[in-house]
Amino acid sequence: MSGFSIFDGHNDLLSSLWAEKSFDGAGFFGGRAGHLDLERCRKGGFAGGFFAVWVGGEPGTGPDPMATYREFSAIDPVRAERQTLEQIAILLRMQAARPDAIRLCRSVAEIAAAQEVGAIAAILHIEGCEGIAENLDALHVFYAAGLRSLGPVWSRPNIFGHGVPFNFPASPDTGPGLTEAGLRLVQECDALGILLDLSHLNEAGFWDVARISGKPLVATHSAAHAVTAATRNLTDKQLAAIKASGGLVGLNFGCQFLRLDGVKDPSTGPENMLRHLDHLLAHLGEDGVALGSDFDGAMMPNFVTDASGLPKLTAALAAHYGETLTEKLCWGNWQGVLGRVIG
């Protein structure tokens, strides 16, 4: 096991289990082919993180769509609501079956309690709000079920705004900002204490959130555009706004967001991650940077591969930054920002 506990800004385990038809989450406990299962989490020191609900195709519909497509069309809201409910239910069933192994957490106190007993602390996150209608009724239901973080859009348009498409080299300034419904969603999330994830918003949407939200600006799984000019990465101007708000960026491990050439190639060494972290730390400070792997949602570098490989990353971080800053990057900084948003 890693000498550092990892709190991770983003994974797609729930949508992956759903696609694998593991609706009770048994694949997580018994072993599966993806990046996360219980054994590999324990081996790597993966002790908590944001567990995303994401609506894609029907179960078993095939490989990663990002391998061949860069822009995505809006999806049916009725199907989206059904899949959102079904994926939330997976996490609830997992907790009911093995509270010793994983717990849905609604506060930093609950995260600490889960860590104390060795259970993985799961923050429920929705990535792209196609399953929420303009009246926001579903938002309140999902909040009652444990939702504490959401991204208004994934990399496609919906009734709330416009997601940034996948492209390189290109600017994240790719279209209009939030809709009127999107502005209301931001205000309601602020009132409830739901963290707003800016990771897949285009630049205009980012500035809309920055203008109307009174909470820290957070991108749970992004990287630095000045280093790798992918549309999914954040410009230095955006980083300055995040710092001014007391916010945070979790570094995405996806190869194409880290490499200087923007290529989706697993032969991506730790120096690529350190280059981004150096830049983020220079612009955000030591309290404004953390990790946001995108496990089960992106191509991982060969030196990490999956959750069991996290000790290789933490060893590289400790050698480069020392143990105190490494602990903040791995765990402490997420607890700080979560405490300021969800309590």
C-alpha positions as a Markdown table, in Angstrom:
| # | Residue | x | y | z |
|---|---|---|---|---|
| 1 | Met | 0.0 | 0.0 | 0.0 |
| 2 | Ser | 1.1 | 3.6 | -0.7 |
| 3 | Gly | 2.5 | 5.6 | 2.2 |
| 4 | Phe | 0.1 | 8.4 | 1.2 |
| 5 | Ser | -3.7 | 8.3 | 1.3 |
| 6 | Ile | -5.2 | 9.5 | -2.0 |
| 7 | Phe | -8.4 | 11.5 | -2.3 |
| 8 | Asp | -9.1 | 11.6 | -6.0 |
| 9 | Gly | -11.0 | 14.4 | -7.8 |
| 10 | His | -12.7 | 12.2 | -10.4 |
| 11 | Asn | -13.4 | 8.6 | -11.5 |
| 12 | Asp | -16.0 | 7.0 | -13.8 |
| 13 | Leu | -16.4 | 3.8 | -11.8 |
| 14 | Leu | -20.2 | 4.1 | -11.5 |
| 15 | Ser | -20.9 | 4.6 | -15.2 |
| 16 | Ser | -18.4 | 1.9 | -16.0 |
| 17 | Leu | -20.1 | -0.6 | -13.7 |
| 18 | Trp | -23.4 | 0.4 | -15.2 |
| 19 | Ala | -22.1 | -0.2 | -18.7 |
| 20 | Glu | -20.7 | -3.6 | -17.5 |
| 21 | Lys | -24.2 | -4.4 | -16.2 |
| 22 | Ser | -22.8 | -4.8 | -12.7 |
| 23 | Phe | -25.8 | -3.0 | -11.2 |
| 24 | Asp | -25.1 | -4.2 | -7.7 |
| 25 | Gly | -21.4 | -3.1 | -7.9 |
| 26 | Ala | -20.2 | -6.7 | -7.4 |
| 27 | Gly | -17.5 | -6.1 | -10.1 |
| 28 | Phe | -15.8 | -3.6 | -7.8 |
| 29 | Phe | -15.6 | -6.0 | -4.9 |
| 30 | Gly | -14.7 | -9.1 | -6.9 |
| 31 | Gly | -12.4 | -7.6 | -9.5 |
| 32 | Arg | -12.9 | -6.1 | -13.0 |
| 33 | Ala | -10.9 | -5.1 | -16.0 |
| 34 | Gly | -11.0 | -1.3 | -15.4 |
| 35 | His | -8.8 | 1.0 | -13.4 |
| 36 | Leu | -10.6 | 0.7 | -10.0 |
| 37 | Asp | -11.6 | -2.3 | -7.9 |
| 38 | Leu | -11.4 | -2.8 | -4.1 |
| 39 | Glu | -8.1 | -4.8 | -4.2 |
| 40 | Arg | -6.3 | -2.3 | -6.4 |
| 41 | Cys | -7.6 | 0.7 | -4.4 |
| 42 | Arg | -6.3 | -0.9 | -1.2 |
| 43 | Lys | -3.0 | -1.7 | -2.8 |
| 44 | Gly | -2.5 | 1.8 | -4.1 |
| 45 | Gly | -3.8 | 3.8 | -1.1 |
| 46 | Phe | -6.9 | 5.1 | -3.0 |
| 47 | Ala | -8.9 | 6.1 | 0.1 |
| 48 | Gly | -11.6 | 8.4 | -1.4 |
| 49 | Gly | -12.8 | 10.6 | -4.1 |
| 50 | Phe | -15.5 | 11.9 | -6.4 |
| 51 | Phe | -17.5 | 9.1 | -7.9 |
| 52 | Ala | -19.1 | 10.4 | -11.1 |
| 53 | Val | -22.5 | 9.6 | -12.7 |
| 54 | Trp | -22.1 | 10.0 | -16.5 |
| 55 | Val | -24.7 | 9.2 | -19.2 |
| 56 | Gly | -23.4 | 7.6 | -22.3 |
| 57 | Gly | -24.8 | 4.8 | -24.4 |
| 58 | Glu | -26.7 | 1.7 | -23.3 |
| 59 | Pro | -24.9 | -1.0 | -21.4 |
| 60 | Gly | -22.3 | -2.9 | -23.4 |
| 61 | Thr | -22.4 | -0.5 | -26.3 |
| 62 | Gly | -18.7 | -0.5 | -27.0 |
| 63 | Pro | -15.3 | 1.3 | -26.6 |
| 64 | Asp | -14.5 | 4.7 | -25.5 |
| 65 | Pro | -16.3 | 7.2 | -27.8 |
| 66 | Met | -13.4 | 9.7 | -27.4 |
| 67 | Ala | -11.2 | 7.3 | -29.4 |
| 68 | Thr | -13.0 | 8.4 | -32.6 |
| 69 | Tyr | -15.2 | 11.5 | -31.9 |
| 70 | Arg | -14.3 | 14.9 | -30.7 |
| 71 | Glu | -17.7 | 16.6 | -30.6 |
| 72 | Phe | -20.9 | 15.2 | -29.1 |
| 73 | Ser | -24.6 | 15.9 | -29.6 |
| 74 | Ala | -27.2 | 16.5 | -26.9 |
| 75 | Ile | -28.9 | 13.3 | -25.5 |
| 76 | Asp | -32.4 | 12.4 | -24.6 |
| 77 | Pro | -33.3 | 13.8 | -21.1 |
| 78 | Val | -35.7 | 10.9 | -20.3 |
| 79 | Arg | -33.0 | 8.3 | -20.9 |
| 80 | Ala | -30.5 | 10.5 | -19.0 |
| 81 | Glu | -32.7 | 10.7 | -15.9 |
| 82 | Arg | -33.2 | 7.0 | -15.9 |
| 83 | Gln | -29.5 | 6.3 | -16.2 |
| 84 | Thr | -28.6 | 8.9 | -13.6 |
| 85 | Leu | -30.9 | 7.2 | -11.1 |
| 86 | Glu | -29.6 | 3.7 | -12.0 |
| 87 | Gln | -26.0 | 4.8 | -11.4 |
| 88 | Ile | -26.7 | 6.5 | -8.1 |
| 89 | Ala | -28.4 | 3.3 | -7.1 |
| 90 | Ile | -25.2 | 1.3 | -7.8 |
| 91 | Leu | -23.3 | 3.4 | -5.2 |
| 92 | Leu | -26.1 | 3.1 | -2.7 |
| 93 | Arg | -26.2 | -0.7 | -3.1 |
| 94 | Met | -22.4 | -0.9 | -2.8 |
| 95 | Gln | -22.5 | 0.9 | 0.5 |
| 96 | Ala | -25.4 | -1.2 | 1.8 |
| 97 | Ala | -23.5 | -4.4 | 0.9 |
| 98 | Arg | -20.1 | -3.4 | 2.2 |
| 99 | Pro | -20.1 | -0.4 | 4.5 |
| 100 | Asp | -16.7 | -1.6 | 5.7 |
| 101 | Ala | -15.3 | -1.0 | 2.1 |
| 102 | Ile | -17.1 | 2.1 | 0.7 |
| 103 | Arg | -19.3 | 4.8 | 2.2 |
| 104 | Leu | -21.2 | 7.6 | 0.6 |
| 105 | Cys | -20.1 | 10.8 | 2.3 |
| 106 | Arg | -21.9 | 14.1 | 2.5 |
| 107 | Ser | -19.4 | 16.1 | 4.5 |
| 108 | Val | -15.7 | 16.2 | 5.4 |
| 109 | Ala | -16.6 | 14.8 | 8.8 |
| 110 | Glu | -18.1 | 11.8 | 7.1 |
| 111 | Ile | -15.0 | 11.5 | 4.9 |
| 112 | Ala | -12.8 | 11.5 | 8.1 |
| 113 | Ala | -15.1 | 8.9 | 9.7 |
| 114 | Ala | -14.8 | 6.6 | 6.6 |
| 115 | Gln | -11.0 | 7.0 | 6.6 |
| 116 | Glu | -10.9 | 6.1 | 10.3 |
| 117 | Val | -12.5 | 2.7 | 9.7 |
| 118 | Gly | -10.7 | 2.0 | 6.4 |
| 119 | Ala | -13.6 | 2.5 | 4.1 |
| 120 | Ile | -13.3 | 4.4 | 0.8 |
| 121 | Ala | -15.0 | 7.8 | 1.1 |
| 122 | Ala | -17.2 | 8.5 | -1.9 |
| 123 | Ile | -18.5 | 11.9 | -2.9 |
| 124 | Leu | -21.4 | 11.5 | -5.3 |
| 125 | His | -20.8 | 13.6 | -8.4 |
| 126 | Ile | -22.9 | 14.1 | -11.6 |
| 127 | Glu | -20.9 | 14.8 | -14.7 |
| 128 | Gly | -23.3 | 16.6 | -17.1 |
| 129 | Cys | -26.8 | 17.3 | -15.9 |
| 130 | Glu | -28.9 | 15.9 | -18.7 |
| 131 | Gly | -30.8 | 14.0 | -16.0 |
| 132 | Ile | -32.0 | 17.2 | -14.3 |
| 133 | Ala | -34.8 | 19.3 | -15.8 |
| 134 | Glu | -35.1 | 23.1 | -15.8 |
| 135 | Asn | -37.4 | 23.1 | -12.8 |
| 136 | Leu | -34.4 | 21.6 | -10.7 |
| 137 | Asp | -36.8 | 19.2 | -8.9 |
| 138 | Ala | -34.4 | 16.3 | -9.6 |
| 139 | Leu | -31.5 | 18.3 | -8.2 |
| 140 | His | -33.2 | 18.4 | -4.8 |
| 141 | Val | -34.0 | 14.7 | -4.9 |
| 142 | Phe | -30.4 | 13.9 | -5.8 |
| 143 | Tyr | -29.1 | 16.1 | -3.1 |
| 144 | Ala | -31.3 | 14.3 | -0.6 |
| 145 | Ala | -29.8 | 11.0 | -1.9 |
| 146 | Gly | -26.2 | 12.3 | -1.2 |
| 147 | Leu | -25.2 | 14.4 | -4.2 |
| 148 | Arg | -22.6 | 17.0 | -3.2 |
| 149 | Ser | -20.8 | 17.8 | -6.5 |
| 150 | Leu | -21.8 | 18.3 | -10.2 |
| 151 | Gly | -20.6 | 19.5 | -13.5 |
| 152 | Pro | -23.4 | 21.4 | -15.3 |
| 153 | Val | -22.1 | 19.9 | -18.6 |
| 154 | Trp | -19.9 | 17.2 | -20.0 |
| 155 | Ser | -18.3 | 17.9 | -23.4 |
| 156 | Arg | -21.6 | 18.3 | -25.2 |
| 157 | Pro | -24.5 | 20.9 | -25.1 |
| 158 | Asn | -27.4 | 20.6 | -22.8 |
| 159 | Ile | -30.2 | 22.9 | -21.4 |
| 160 | Phe | -27.7 | 24.4 | -18.9 |
| 161 | Gly | -24.8 | 25.3 | -21.2 |
| 162 | His | -22.1 | 24.2 | -23.6 |
| 163 | Gly | -19.4 | 21.7 | -22.9 |
| 164 | Val | -15.9 | 22.1 | -24.4 |
| 165 | Pro | -15.2 | 19.6 | -27.2 |
| 166 | Phe | -12.0 | 17.6 | -27.3 |
| 167 | Asn | -9.5 | 19.2 | -29.5 |
| 168 | Phe | -5.7 | 19.9 | -29.7 |
| 169 | Pro | -4.2 | 22.4 | -30.2 |
| 170 | Ala | -7.1 | 24.7 | -29.6 |
| 171 | Ser | -8.6 | 27.2 | -27.2 |
| 172 | Pro | -11.3 | 26.4 | -24.6 |
| 173 | Asp | -13.2 | 29.4 | -25.9 |
| 174 | Thr | -15.5 | 27.4 | -28.1 |
| 175 | Gly | -18.9 | 28.9 | -27.9 |
| 176 | Pro | -21.6 | 30.6 | -25.8 |
| 177 | Gly | -21.8 | 30.4 | -22.0 |
| 178 | Leu | -24.5 | 29.2 | -19.6 |
| 179 | Thr | -28.2 | 29.4 | -20.4 |
| 180 | Glu | -30.7 | 31.1 | -18.1 |
| 181 | Ala | -31.4 | 27.6 | -16.7 |
| 182 | Gly | -27.7 | 27.2 | -16.2 |
| 183 | Leu | -27.4 | 30.4 | -14.2 |
| 184 | Arg | -30.3 | 29.2 | -12.0 |
| 185 | Leu | -28.6 | 25.8 | -11.5 |
| 186 | Val | -25.4 | 27.6 | -10.3 |
| 187 | Gln | -27.4 | 29.7 | -7.8 |
| 188 | Glu | -29.3 | 26.7 | -6.5 |
| 189 | Cys | -26.1 | 24.6 | -6.1 |
| 190 | Asp | -24.5 | 27.5 | -4.1 |
| 191 | Ala | -27.6 | 27.6 | -1.9 |
| 192 | Leu | -27.6 | 23.9 | -1.2 |
| 193 | Gly | -23.8 | 23.5 | -0.8 |
| 194 | Ile | -23.1 | 21.5 | -4.0 |
| 195 | Leu | -19.6 | 21.9 | -5.4 |
| 196 | Leu | -19.7 | 23.1 | -9.1 |
| 197 | Asp | -17.1 | 21.3 | -11.3 |
| 198 | Leu | -15.8 | 23.5 | -14.1 |
| 199 | Ser | -13.8 | 20.7 | -15.8 |
| 200 | His | -15.9 | 20.3 | -19.0 |
| 201 | Leu | -17.3 | 23.8 | -19.3 |
| 202 | Asn | -16.1 | 26.0 | -22.2 |
| 203 | Glu | -14.4 | 29.2 | -21.3 |
| 204 | Ala | -17.6 | 31.4 | -21.6 |
| 205 | Gly | -19.4 | 29.1 | -19.2 |
| 206 | Phe | -16.4 | 29.2 | -16.8 |
| 207 | Trp | -16.6 | 33.0 | -16.6 |
| 208 | Asp | -20.4 | 32.8 | -16.1 |
| 209 | Val | -19.9 | 30.6 | -13.0 |
| 210 | Ala | -17.0 | 32.9 | -11.8 |
| 211 | Arg | -19.3 | 35.9 | -12.1 |
| 212 | Ile | -22.3 | 34.6 | -10.2 |
| 213 | Ser | -21.0 | 31.9 | -7.8 |
| 214 | Gly | -19.9 | 32.9 | -4.3 |
| 215 | Lys | -18.1 | 29.6 | -3.8 |
| 216 | Pro | -14.5 | 28.5 | -4.6 |
| 217 | Leu | -14.0 | 27.7 | -8.3 |
| 218 | Val | -13.1 | 24.1 | -8.7 |
| 219 | Ala | -12.0 | 22.0 | -11.7 |
| 220 | Thr | -11.9 | 18.4 | -10.4 |
| 221 | His | -10.0 | 16.9 | -13.3 |
| 222 | Ser | -8.2 | 19.3 | -15.6 |
| 223 | Ala | -4.6 | 20.4 | -16.4 |
| 224 | Ala | -2.7 | 23.5 | -17.7 |
| 225 | His | -3.5 | 24.9 | -21.2 |
| 226 | Ala | -0.1 | 26.7 | -21.2 |
| 227 | Val | 1.6 | 23.4 | -21.0 |
| 228 | Thr | -0.7 | 21.2 | -23.2 |
| 229 | Ala | -3.0 | 23.3 | -25.4 |
| 230 | Ala | -6.0 | 20.9 | -25.2 |
| 231 | Thr | -9.4 | 22.5 | -25.1 |
| 232 | Arg | -10.1 | 20.6 | -21.8 |
| 233 | Asn | -7.2 | 22.4 | -20.0 |
| 234 | Leu | -7.3 | 25.7 | -18.2 |
| 235 | Thr | -5.7 | 28.9 | -19.3 |
| 236 | Asp | -3.6 | 31.0 | -17.0 |
| 237 | Lys | -6.3 | 33.6 | -16.8 |
| 238 | Gln | -8.7 | 30.9 | -15.6 |
| 239 | Leu | -6.2 | 29.7 | -13.0 |
| 240 | Ala | -5.9 | 33.2 | -11.7 |
| 241 | Ala | -9.6 | 33.4 | -11.1 |
| 242 | Ile | -9.6 | 30.0 | -9.4 |
| 243 | Lys | -6.8 | 31.2 | -7.1 |
| 244 | Ala | -8.6 | 34.4 | -6.3 |
| 245 | Ser | -11.7 | 32.4 | -5.2 |
| 246 | Gly | -9.8 | 30.1 | -3.0 |
| 247 | Gly | -10.5 | 27.2 | -5.4 |
| 248 | Leu | -8.6 | 24.2 | -6.6 |
| 249 | Val | -7.6 | 22.2 | -9.7 |
| 250 | Gly | -7.3 | 18.4 | -9.6 |
| 251 | Leu | -4.7 | 17.2 | -12.1 |
| 252 | Asn | -6.2 | 14.9 | -14.8 |
| 253 | Phe | -4.0 | 11.8 | -15.5 |
| 254 | Gly | -5.4 | 11.4 | -19.1 |
| 255 | Cys | -2.3 | 11.1 | -21.4 |
| 256 | Gln | -3.6 | 13.4 | -24.1 |
| 257 | Phe | -4.1 | 16.3 | -21.5 |
| 258 | Leu | -0.6 | 15.9 | -20.1 |
| 259 | Arg | 1.7 | 15.3 | -23.1 |
| 260 | Leu | 3.3 | 18.3 | -25.0 |
| 261 | Asp | 2.1 | 16.7 | -28.2 |
| 262 | Gly | -1.5 | 16.2 | -27.0 |
| 263 | Val | -1.4 | 12.5 | -28.2 |
| 264 | Lys | -3.4 | 9.8 | -26.6 |
| 265 | Asp | -0.3 | 7.6 | -25.9 |
| 266 | Pro | 0.2 | 5.6 | -22.7 |
| 267 | Ser | 4.0 | 5.9 | -22.9 |
| 268 | Thr | 3.7 | 9.1 | -20.8 |
| 269 | Gly | 6.2 | 9.4 | -18.0 |
| 270 | Pro | 5.8 | 11.1 | -14.6 |
| 271 | Glu | 7.8 | 14.1 | -15.9 |
| 272 | Asn | 4.6 | 15.1 | -17.9 |
| 273 | Met | 2.5 | 15.2 | -14.7 |
| 274 | Leu | 5.2 | 17.1 | -12.8 |
| 275 | Arg | 5.4 | 19.7 | -15.5 |
| 276 | His | 1.7 | 20.4 | -15.2 |
| 277 | Leu | 1.9 | 20.3 | -11.4 |
| 278 | Asp | 4.8 | 22.8 | -11.4 |
| 279 | His | 2.7 | 25.1 | -13.5 |
| 280 | Leu | -0.4 | 24.7 | -11.5 |
| 281 | Leu | 1.4 | 25.2 | -8.2 |
| 282 | Ala | 3.1 | 28.4 | -9.6 |
| 283 | His | -0.3 | 29.9 | -10.4 |
| 284 | Leu | -2.5 | 28.5 | -7.7 |
| 285 | Gly | -0.2 | 28.0 | -4.7 |
| 286 | Glu | 0.3 | 25.0 | -2.5 |
| 287 | Asp | -3.3 | 24.9 | -1.3 |
| 288 | Gly | -4.9 | 25.1 | -4.7 |
| 289 | Val | -3.7 | 21.9 | -6.4 |
| 290 | Ala | -4.7 | 18.2 | -6.0 |
| 291 | Leu | -5.2 | 15.1 | -8.0 |
| 292 | Gly | -8.1 | 14.2 | -10.3 |
| 293 | Ser | -7.2 | 11.0 | -12.1 |
| 294 | Asp | -10.2 | 10.3 | -14.4 |
| 295 | Phe | -9.8 | 6.6 | -13.6 |
| 296 | Asp | -12.1 | 4.5 | -15.8 |
| 297 | Gly | -12.7 | 7.5 | -18.0 |
| 298 | Ala | -9.4 | 8.2 | -19.7 |
| 299 | Met | -6.2 | 6.5 | -20.9 |
| 300 | Met | -3.8 | 6.2 | -18.0 |
| 301 | Pro | 0.0 | 6.5 | -18.3 |
| 302 | Asn | 1.8 | 3.2 | -18.3 |
| 303 | Phe | 3.7 | 4.1 | -15.1 |
| 304 | Val | 0.4 | 4.4 | -13.2 |
| 305 | Thr | -1.9 | 2.0 | -15.2 |
| 306 | Asp | -4.6 | 1.8 | -12.5 |
| 307 | Ala | -5.2 | 2.5 | -8.8 |
| 308 | Ser | -2.6 | 0.0 | -7.8 |
| 309 | Gly | 0.0 | 2.1 | -9.5 |
| 310 | Leu | -0.5 | 5.2 | -7.4 |
| 311 | Pro | 2.5 | 4.5 | -5.2 |
| 312 | Lys | 4.7 | 5.1 | -8.3 |
| 313 | Leu | 3.1 | 8.5 | -8.6 |
| 314 | Thr | 3.4 | 9.4 | -5.0 |
| 315 | Ala | 7.0 | 8.4 | -4.9 |
| 316 | Ala | 7.7 | 10.8 | -7.8 |
| 317 | Leu | 5.8 | 13.5 | -6.1 |
| 318 | Ala | 7.6 | 13.0 | -2.8 |
| 319 | Ala | 11.0 | 13.1 | -4.5 |
| 320 | His | 10.1 | 16.3 | -6.4 |
| 321 | Tyr | 8.1 | 18.2 | -3.7 |
| 322 | Gly | 8.8 | 16.6 | -0.4 |
| 323 | Glu | 6.4 | 14.8 | 1.9 |
| 324 | Thr | 4.5 | 17.7 | 3.3 |
| 325 | Leu | 3.4 | 19.1 | 0.0 |
| 326 | Thr | 2.8 | 15.6 | -1.4 |
| 327 | Glu | 0.3 | 14.9 | 1.4 |
| 328 | Lys | -1.5 | 18.1 | 0.6 |
| 329 | Leu | -1.7 | 17.2 | -3.1 |
| 330 | Cys | -2.8 | 13.7 | -2.3 |
| 331 | Trp | -5.4 | 14.4 | 0.5 |
| 332 | Gly | -5.3 | 17.6 | 2.4 |
| 333 | Asn | -6.2 | 20.2 | -0.2 |
| 334 | Trp | -9.3 | 18.3 | -1.3 |
| 335 | Gln | -10.5 | 18.3 | 2.4 |
| 336 | Gly | -9.9 | 22.0 | 2.6 |
| 337 | Val | -11.9 | 23.0 | -0.4 |
| 338 | Leu | -14.7 | 20.5 | 0.4 |
| 339 | Gly | -15.0 | 22.0 | 3.8 |
| 340 | Arg | -15.5 | 25.4 | 2.3 |
| 341 | Val | -18.2 | 24.2 | -0.1 |
| 342 | Ile | -20.1 | 21.2 | 1.3 |
| 343 | Gly | -19.2 | 21.5 | 5.0 |
